[in-house]
Amino acid sequence: MANTIKLSVEFPESLVASLWIDEATASAKMKEALVLDLLRQKRISIRKGAELLGLSYREFLDLLSRSQVPITHYEEGEIDCDLEAFKKTEYKTSN
């Protein structure tokens, strides 16, 4: 990344110590949480998330899976339409 801005947050030392091994781990986990949340909000793409965390696309997909972050976002009823289309395609190819 060409230009970066360093952001900081403040938490009680006791909280950080109870959740993470050290400050560096806390910082990395906070960045990870922010990137995952931005993805959930559809504000960044999967590729951008991987780039921001310095991960390969595949590694980022694994992180999304471990974090139970969906990589598809269906509106109500959309998945039913997709499943119906899939069933029609499957039926045509099996005959």
ZALOZA-289482 format. One line per 3 residues: number of its first residue (from 1); their letters; for each residue x, y, z of N, C-alpha, C, O. Coordinates in nm, 3 decimals, m for minus. Layout:
NUM	A	X,Y,Z,X,Y,Z,X,Y,Z,X,Y,Z | ...
// end
This chain:
1	MAN	0.084,m0.117,0.000,0.000,0.000,0.000,0.088,0.123,0.000,0.182,0.135,0.079 | 0.058,0.212,m0.088,0.142,0.330,m0.105,0.137,0.422,0.016,0.234,0.432,0.091 | 0.028,0.488,0.036,0.013,0.581,0.148,m0.075,0.517,0.254,m0.179,0.460,0.223
4	TIK	m0.033,0.527,0.377,m0.113,0.471,0.486,m0.132,0.575,0.596,m0.056,0.670,0.608 | m0.234,0.554,0.673,m0.262,0.636,0.791,m0.268,0.542,0.909,m0.335,0.439,0.903 | m0.200,0.576,1.015,m0.203,0.493,1.135,m0.314,0.543,1.227,m0.318,0.661,1.263
7	LSV	m0.404,0.452,1.262,m0.514,0.483,1.353,m0.486,0.417,1.487,m0.418,0.315,1.493 | m0.537,0.474,1.592,m0.516,0.411,1.722,m0.647,0.411,1.801,m0.734,0.495,1.780 | m0.657,0.315,1.890,m0.770,0.305,1.981,m0.715,0.285,2.121,m0.604,0.236,2.139
10	EFP	m0.794,0.322,2.218,m0.751,0.307,2.357,m0.845,0.215,2.431,m0.967,0.229,2.424 | m0.786,0.119,2.501,m0.860,0.026,2.586,m0.785,0.013,2.718,m0.664,0.035,2.723 | m0.855,m0.021,2.823,m0.785,m0.044,2.950,m0.681,m0.156,2.935,m0.707,m0.258,2.872
13	ESL	m0.567,m0.135,2.992,m0.458,m0.232,2.985,m0.504,m0.369,3.035,m0.466,m0.472,2.979 | m0.585,m0.371,3.139,m0.631,m0.498,3.195,m0.717,m0.576,3.095,m0.711,m0.699,3.091 | m0.796,m0.505,3.014,m0.877,m0.572,2.913,m0.790,m0.633,2.805,m0.809,m0.748,2.766
16	VAS	m0.695,m0.555,2.756,m0.604,m0.605,2.652,m0.526,m0.726,2.704,m0.511,m0.826,2.633 | m0.478,m0.717,2.827,m0.402,m0.828,2.886,m0.487,m0.952,2.903,m0.436,m1.064,2.894 | m0.616,m0.935,2.928,m0.703,m1.051,2.948,m0.745,m1.116,2.816,m0.785,m1.232,2.814
19	LWI	m0.736,m1.042,2.706,m0.781,m1.094,2.577,m0.669,m1.142,2.485,m0.688,m1.236,2.408 | m0.552,m1.077,2.494,m0.445,m1.109,2.401,m0.312,m1.124,2.474,m0.295,m1.076,2.586 | m0.220,m1.190,2.410,m0.088,m1.217,2.468,m0.008,m1.088,2.487,0.055,m1.067,2.591
22	DEA	m0.013,m1.002,2.383,0.064,m0.878,2.390,m0.002,m0.771,2.304,m0.102,m0.796,2.237 | 0.055,m0.653,2.306,m0.002,m0.539,2.234,m0.001,m0.561,2.082,m0.094,m0.522,2.013 | 0.106,m0.624,2.032,0.115,m0.649,1.887,0.004,m0.743,1.841,m0.056,m0.722,1.736
25	TAS	m0.023,m0.847,1.919,m0.131,m0.940,1.887,m0.265,m0.868,1.893,m0.350,m0.888,1.806 | m0.284,m0.786,1.994,m0.407,m0.709,2.007,m0.428,m0.620,1.885,m0.538,m0.613,1.831 | m0.324,m0.552,1.844,m0.332,m0.463,1.729,m0.369,m0.540,1.602,m0.454,m0.496,1.525
28	AKM	m0.305,m0.655,1.581,m0.333,m0.737,1.463,m0.477,m0.788,1.464,m0.544,m0.788,1.361 | m0.523,m0.830,1.581,m0.660,m0.882,1.592,m0.763,m0.770,1.573,m0.869,m0.794,1.516 | m0.733,m0.650,1.620,m0.823,m0.537,1.602,m0.833,m0.501,1.454,m0.941,m0.473,1.404
31	KEA	m0.719,m0.502,1.384,m0.720,m0.474,1.241,m0.801,m0.580,1.167,m0.881,m0.548,1.080 | m0.779,m0.706,1.203,m0.853,m0.816,1.143,m1.004,m0.798,1.164,m1.083,m0.815,1.071 | m1.043,m0.764,1.286,m1.185,m0.745,1.317,m1.245,m0.631,1.235,m1.357,m0.641,1.187
34	LVL	m1.170,m0.523,1.219,m1.218,m0.409,1.141,m1.236,m0.449,0.994,m1.338,m0.417,0.933 | m1.138,m0.517,0.938,m1.147,m0.559,0.798,m1.266,m0.654,0.778,m1.340,m0.640,0.681 | m1.285,m0.748,0.869,m1.398,m0.840,0.857,m1.531,m0.766,0.866,m1.626,m0.798,0.795
37	DLL	m1.537,m0.666,0.953,m1.660,m0.589,0.966,m1.686,m0.506,0.840,m1.800,m0.495,0.797 | m1.582,m0.448,0.783,m1.599,m0.372,0.659,m1.650,m0.463,0.547,m1.732,m0.421,0.466 | m1.602,m0.586,0.544,m1.649,m0.681,0.444,m1.796,m0.717,0.469,m1.875,m0.721,0.375
40	RQK	m1.832,m0.742,0.594,m1.972,m0.772,0.628,m2.065,m0.658,0.583,m2.178,m0.683,0.539 | m2.017,m0.537,0.595,m2.096,m0.420,0.556,m2.093,m0.395,0.405,m2.155,m0.301,0.356 | m2.020,m0.480,0.333,m2.005,m0.467,0.186,m1.936,m0.337,0.148,m1.962,m0.280,0.042
43	RIS	m1.847,m0.290,0.234,m1.774,m0.166,0.205,m1.642,m0.192,0.136,m1.584,m0.102,0.076 | m1.593,m0.317,0.145,m1.471,m0.358,0.075,m1.495,m0.495,0.012,m1.586,m0.568,0.052 | m1.413,m0.527,m0.085,m1.423,m0.657,m0.152,m1.338,m0.761,m0.079,m1.258,m0.728,0.009
46	IRK	m1.357,m0.886,m0.117,m1.276,m0.993,m0.060,m1.129,m0.970,m0.093,m1.043,m0.985,m0.007 | m1.100,m0.935,m0.217,m0.960,m0.911,m0.256,m0.899,m0.795,m0.176,m0.783,m0.803,m0.135 | m0.975,m0.688,m0.154,m0.925,m0.575,m0.077,m0.900,m0.616,0.068,m0.801,m0.575,0.128
49	GAE	m0.989,m0.697,0.124,m0.970,m0.747,0.260,m0.842,m0.827,0.272,m0.765,m0.810,0.367 | m0.819,m0.915,0.174,m0.695,m0.995,0.174,m0.573,m0.905,0.167,m0.476,m0.924,0.240 | m0.580,m0.807,0.079,m0.468,m0.713,0.063,m0.441,m0.636,0.192,m0.326,m0.622,0.233
52	LLG	m0.546,m0.587,0.256,m0.528,m0.508,0.379,m0.464,m0.589,0.491,m0.392,m0.534,0.574 | m0.491,m0.720,0.493,m0.434,m0.805,0.598,m0.306,m0.876,0.554,m0.248,m0.952,0.631 | m0.263,m0.851,0.431,m0.140,m0.914,0.382,m0.154,m1.064,0.363,m0.058,m1.139,0.381
55	LSY	m0.275,m1.108,0.325,m0.302,m1.250,0.305,m0.327,m1.278,0.157,m0.365,m1.189,0.081 | m0.305,m1.402,0.119,m0.344,m1.442,m0.015,m0.497,m1.450,m0.018,m0.562,m1.453,0.086 | m0.552,m1.455,m0.137,m0.697,m1.467,m0.152,m0.746,m1.591,m0.079,m0.845,m1.586,m0.006
58	REF	m0.677,m1.703,m0.100,m0.716,m1.831,m0.038,m0.706,m1.824,0.115,m0.795,m1.872,0.185 | m0.598,m1.763,0.166,m0.583,m1.749,0.311,m0.696,m1.663,0.369,m0.746,m1.691,0.478 | m0.735,m1.559,0.295,m0.842,m1.473,0.343,m0.975,m1.548,0.342,m1.055,m1.532,0.434
61	LDL	m0.999,m1.628,0.239,m1.120,m1.710,0.237,m1.124,m1.804,0.357,m1.230,m1.824,0.417 | m1.010,m1.862,0.392,m1.002,m1.949,0.510,m1.035,m1.870,0.637,m1.106,m1.920,0.724 | m0.983,m1.749,0.647,m1.013,m1.663,0.763,m1.163,m1.633,0.769,m1.223,m1.638,0.876
64	LSR	m1.222,m1.603,0.655,m1.366,m1.577,0.652,m1.445,m1.698,0.700,m1.542,m1.685,0.774 | m1.402,m1.816,0.658,m1.469,m1.939,0.700,m1.456,m1.959,0.851,m1.554,m1.987,0.919 | m1.334,m1.945,0.902,m1.312,m1.961,1.047,m1.390,m1.858,1.128,m1.432,m1.885,1.240
67	SQV	m1.408,m1.739,1.070,m1.477,m1.630,1.139,m1.627,m1.630,1.112,m1.700,m1.543,1.159 | m1.671,m1.727,1.035,m1.812,m1.741,0.999,m1.867,m1.614,0.932,m1.978,m1.569,0.963 | m1.787,m1.559,0.841,m1.830,m1.444,0.763,m1.872,m1.496,0.626,m1.790,m1.554,0.554
70	PIT	m1.999,m1.475,0.588,m2.044,m1.524,0.458,m1.976,m1.449,0.344,m1.952,m1.329,0.353 | m1.946,m1.522,0.237,m1.885,m1.456,0.121,m1.988,m1.423,0.015,m1.957,m1.359,m0.086 | m2.111,m1.465,0.037,m2.221,m1.426,m0.051,m2.326,m1.358,0.035,m2.346,m1.392,0.152
73	HYE	m2.391,m1.264,m0.023,m2.493,m1.190,0.049,m2.622,m1.195,m0.033,m2.634,m1.128,m0.135 | m2.715,m1.274,0.013,m2.842,m1.287,m0.056,m2.948,m1.202,0.012,m2.958,m1.198,0.135 | m3.026,m1.135,m0.069,m3.144,m1.067,m0.019,m3.254,m1.172,m0.004,m3.244,m1.280,m0.061
76	EGE	m3.357,m1.141,0.070,m3.467,m1.234,0.090,m3.525,m1.280,m0.045,m3.559,m1.197,m0.129 | m3.534,m1.410,m0.062,m3.591,m1.467,m0.184,m3.491,m1.494,m0.294,m3.518,m1.576,m0.382 | m3.375,m1.428,m0.292,m3.276,m1.447,m0.398,m3.223,m1.589,m0.403,m3.205,m1.645,m0.511
79	IDC	m3.197,m1.647,m0.288,m3.140,m1.782,m0.287,m3.239,m1.883,m0.344,m3.199,m1.980,m0.410 | m3.368,m1.862,m0.320,m3.469,m1.951,m0.376,m3.467,m1.946,m0.529,m3.476,m2.049,m0.595 | m3.454,m1.827,m0.585,m3.446,m1.811,m0.730,m3.322,m1.880,m0.785,m3.328,m1.949,m0.886
82	DLE	m3.207,m1.862,m0.717,m3.083,m1.927,m0.761,m3.094,m2.078,m0.753,m3.049,m2.148,m0.844 | m3.154,m2.130,m0.647,m3.169,m2.275,m0.633,m3.262,m2.330,m0.740,m3.237,m2.438,m0.795 | m3.366,m2.259,m0.770,m3.459,m2.302,m0.875,m3.388,m2.305,m1.010,m3.404,m2.400,m1.087
85	AFK	m3.309,m2.203,m1.039,m3.233,m2.198,m1.165,m3.132,m2.312,m1.169,m3.111,m2.373,m1.274 | m3.069,m2.340,m1.058,m2.972,m2.449,m1.051,m3.041,m2.583,m1.078,m2.988,m2.666,m1.152 | m3.157,m2.603,m1.018,m3.231,m2.728,m1.039,m3.267,m2.746,m1.185,m3.258,m2.857,m1.238
88	KTE	m3.309,m2.638,m1.252,m3.342,m2.647,m1.393,m3.220,m2.681,m1.477,m3.227,m2.763,m1.568 | m3.107,m2.618,m1.445,m2.983,m2.646,m1.516,m2.939,m2.789,m1.492,m2.897,m2.858,m1.586 | m2.947,m2.835,m1.368,m2.908,m2.971,m1.333,m2.996,m3.072,m1.407,m2.946,m3.174,m1.455
91	YKT	m3.125,m3.044,m1.415,m3.217,m3.134,m1.484,m3.183,m3.143,m1.632,m3.185,m3.252,m1.690 | m3.152,m3.029,m1.695,m3.119,m3.027,m1.838,m2.991,m3.103,m1.867,m2.982,m3.173,m1.968 | m2.891,m3.092,m1.780,m2.763,m3.157,m1.804,m2.767,m3.307,m1.774,m2.686,m3.382,m1.827
94	SN	m2.862,m3.351,m1.691,m2.867,m3.493,m1.659,m2.948,m3.572,m1.763,m2.942,m3.695,m1.763 | m3.022,m3.504,m1.850,m3.100,m3.572,m1.953,m3.025,m3.579,m2.083,m3.077,m3.633,m2.181
// end
